[in-house]
Amino acid sequence: MTIRPNLPSIEDIHIDAAVRHLTAARNHLQCAVLRFDDAGYEHDPTARSYSYVAGIVASFNDRPWRPMPAPIPSHIQIAAQEYRRTSRRSY
């Protein structure tokens, strides 16, 4: 009787390694986003990169990726700009 181990294919091993690297990248990007926030900065490219990498990792783990939110109506944007101007805040 021959016992043959049930080993994954080399392609599956490479995909699993890539997902592990993406998971580590997601964690580092999240840390960077939080540190920018703590310092009082908003770095949009880092936040978007985190979102994209988190979506890729979620799709490989069979979890739904968060859809893009609906656009904010223009009257709300105008009111927010007016509020920031009158309260002397800048974001």
MARGU-796779 format. One record per residue (C-alpha): residue in three letters; x, y, z. Coordinates in steps of 0.02 Angstrom, whole numbers, padded with zeros to 5 digits, always signed. Layout:
N
AlaXYZ...
This chain:
91
Met+00000+00000+00000Thr+00068+00170-00051Ile+00027+00323+00050Arg+00026+00482-00050Pro+00019+00646+00045Asn-00112+00772-00004Leu+00005+00917-00046Pro-00056+01078-00124Ser+00007+01122-00296Ile+00153+01241-00314Glu+00034+01372-00384Asp-00074+01363-00227Ile+00081+01382-00120His+00133+01539-00216Ile-00043+01612-00203Asp-00048+01578-00016Ala+00122+01663+00006Ala+00062+01813-00095Val-00094+01828+00013Arg+00014+01820+00171His+00124+01961+00102Leu-00031+02063+00059Thr-00098+02035+00235Ala+00065+02100+00308Ala+00060+02249+00189Arg-00120+02285+00241Asn-00070+02285+00425His+00078+02402+00393Leu-00029+02520+00288Gln-00162+02524+00424Cys-00026+02568+00551Ala+00036+02707+00436Val-00139+02778+00414Leu-00167+02779+00603Arg+00000+02864+00635Phe-00037+02997+00505Asp-00204+03025+00592Asp-00120+03037+00763Ala+00000+03167+00694Gly-00146+03268+00625Tyr-00116+03231+00441Glu-00227+03152+00312His-00130+03057+00180Asp-00258+03002+00052Pro-00145+02891-00056Thr-00098+02786+00096Ala-00280+02770+00150Arg-00333+02720-00027Ser-00190+02594-00039Tyr-00246+02517+00125Ser-00424+02505+00060Tyr-00371+02421-00103Val-00256+02295-00017Ala-00389+02256+00114Gly-00512+02223-00027Ile-00394+02103-00115Val-00361+02008+00047Ala-00548+02001+00082Ser-00586+01930-00091Phe-00454+01793-00069Asn-00531+01749+00100Asp-00706+01739+00024Arg-00769+01892+00115Pro-00866+02032+00030Trp-00766+02186-00016Arg-00843+02348+00046Pro-00927+02435-00101Met-00891+02617-00138Pro-01006+02733-00040Ala-01134+02836-00131Pro-01075+03010-00180Ile-01115+03148-00056Pro-01248+03268-00119Ser-01182+03438-00169His-01290+03534-00043Ile-01208+03437+00100Gln-01035+03474+00031Ile-01076+03659+00018Ala-01145+03661+00197Ala-00988+03573+00261Gln-00875+03698+00173Glu-00974+03842+00246Tyr-00965+03766+00420Arg-00777+03745+00407Arg-00758+03924+00346Thr-00864+03999+00485Ser-00784+03895+00623Arg-00609+03925+00551Arg-00570+03741+00530Ser-00476+03664+00388Tyr-00469+03481+00345
